[in-house]
Amino acid sequence: MAERPKVRRCAIYTRKSSEEGLDQAYNSLDAQRDACAAYIASQKHEGWVPVDKHYDDGGFSGGSLDRPALQTLFADLTNGTVDIIVVYKIDRFSRRAEDHLAVRTLLRKSGTELRSVTESIDETSTGKLMETIMASFAEFDNNVRTERTKGGMIARVRSGVWCWGSPIGYRKLSFGKGTNITPDPEKAPIIKLAFEEYAKGTYTYKALAEMLAK
């Protein structure tokens, strides 16, 4: 009788940078999880089994490791309750090569492996090289997007278009394809008062905030 493969507990990690669409019945995190679950099922003969716990970070950037579900996953790695982490793509895990190297150190210490549904990475030398390359490409893509966003915002500001949210004391005005702001008659006096009182040097930032809140 063939020996049964050792059970290998697989945690699925999903991430989406924005919260847009997360309120839908079937969203991006669900799609990622289903793809990962199917991948784990295809490795059942190797003893792979999914853990019941979900590790989903919706609305969190991959440019930082400070994500609630990811930190919970790290804790479970330390506790020895996960053998393999499965992601849809490496960039769902991290978008900074430096962060990825730090994660790699944690994975090595805990004896945990990382697998990607759409990329050929494993614990072989070639697989680890591909993982490093993909992590670097993820960071490059993230940097390019950031540069484009900043460039677009600078261009909009120079053309007189407001690019951020609605600041207190102002209202948004839409015109054509752009947006601008105008003083809010009801709240503008509060902002004027804040500047005047602070200029007098009577209040600290905290004291001024407390006074305005009243």
TAJO-V609624 format. One record per run of one state. SS is the DSSP state (H for helix, E for strand, - for the rest). FROM is the first residue (numbers start at 1). TO is the last residue. If there is no record, write none. Layout:
BEGIN
ss->(SS;SS)
from->(FROM;FROM)
to->(TO;TO)
END
This chain:
BEGIN
ss->(-;E;-;H;-;H;-;E;-;E;-;H;-;E;-;H;-;H;-;E;-;H;-;E;-;E;-;H;-;H;-)
from->(1;8;17;28;43;44;47;48;51;55;59;68;80;84;88;90;94;97;111;113;117;125;159;170;176;178;184;188;201;205;214)
to->(7;16;27;42;43;46;47;50;54;58;67;79;83;87;89;93;96;110;112;116;124;158;169;175;177;183;187;200;204;213;214)
END
